[in-house]
């Protein structure tokens, strides 16, 4: 009998889990020809999430949970799930029920037909601010235009992955992770399913604009060197313009005898060039900082326990 794992990263989901768990039980009971595993990853929750997971584990042995030593972020929590799930395939779903569990049977159907990555594409994004939607779409377009592989737009982590995909993702131990890009990078046979994303059933999103901006920077720097190339091109263009202007001023002063004037213009040019240099140094610094973090070779996460036992 094939085994299906459902991975649920959790950070302060005390209010959402009592609503999610019955839906998953209903799903597992309706498809009884598979063995099921629910893998919850407690990512440093500060509410009653961990105690609730312990209670679920006591009443249902299909429930497993990984308790991380602190909040490492969703990307690291998902990697912990990749390491601990034991199924022939795995479905990643958020705990807030914005991703509908009733879509999972269709994912399984396509998986049985040979697809290794069955991903859910959002037709609508649920209750989300206009600015956040615009910025998200802008980011996807930028990443798509600058990467050498297709970046799926309006696609999150809600998907079914075959064991071959799981094993491939487990090999990628980057500390600065952008898993949404990794799904595309590893390849494999993919299938798209469209759905309307719902609103959170309880609680509020722990993703601030600052965290989303940081994730966007991680995505760009992880999968493209375009910012470095842009700084190089801008530097070349500015240097050429400065050279042309220098020749113009030299000829003007030598032939027509005009004195070199324009102190305000000189200040503006110096400030502009200084800004370009600082921007270029900042871009280089972002890449150097990521190289520095990778060379430390620290683990992406630390497990306090697995099902209240010593970690694997």
URFEN-V498850 format. One record per backbone hydrogen bond with DSSP energy under -0.5 kcal/mol. CO is the residue of the C=O (numbers start at 1). NH is the residue of the N-H. If there is no record, write none. Layout:
BEGIN
co;nh
CO;NH
CO;NH
END
This chain:
BEGIN
co;nh
2;35
3;88
3;89
4;37
5;7
5;91
6;8
6;39
7;93
8;41
9;95
10;43
13;17
14;18
16;19
16;20
17;21
19;23
20;24
21;25
22;26
23;27
24;28
25;29
26;30
27;31
31;34
35;4
37;6
37;39
38;40
38;64
39;8
40;42
40;66
41;10
41;43
42;44
42;68
48;52
49;53
50;54
51;55
52;56
53;57
54;58
55;59
56;60
60;63
62;38
64;40
65;67
65;307
66;42
66;68
67;304
67;305
70;72
73;77
74;78
75;79
76;80
77;81
78;82
79;83
80;84
81;85
88;163
89;5
90;161
91;7
91;93
92;159
94;97
96;201
98;100
98;198
100;103
101;104
103;107
104;108
105;109
106;110
107;111
108;112
109;113
110;115
111;114
116;162
117;119
117;191
118;160
119;121
119;193
120;156
121;195
124;197
126;128
129;133
130;134
131;135
132;136
133;137
134;138
135;139
136;140
137;141
138;142
139;143
140;144
141;145
142;146
143;147
150;152
152;155
154;122
157;159
158;120
159;92
160;118
161;90
162;165
162;166
163;167
164;168
165;169
166;170
167;171
168;172
169;172
171;173
175;177
178;181
178;182
179;183
180;184
181;185
182;186
184;187
188;190
189;116
189;117
191;119
193;121
195;123
195;124
195;197
206;208
208;212
209;213
210;214
211;215
212;216
213;217
214;218
215;219
216;220
217;221
218;222
219;223
220;224
225;229
226;230
227;231
228;232
229;233
230;234
231;235
232;236
233;237
234;238
235;239
236;240
237;241
238;242
239;243
240;244
241;245
242;246
243;247
244;248
245;249
246;250
247;251
248;252
249;253
250;254
251;255
251;256
252;256
252;258
259;261
262;266
263;267
264;268
265;269
266;270
267;271
268;272
269;273
270;274
271;275
272;276
273;277
274;278
275;279
276;280
277;281
278;282
279;283
280;284
281;285
282;286
283;287
284;288
285;289
286;290
287;291
288;292
289;293
290;294
291;295
292;296
293;297
293;298
294;297
302;69
305;67
306;309
309;306
END
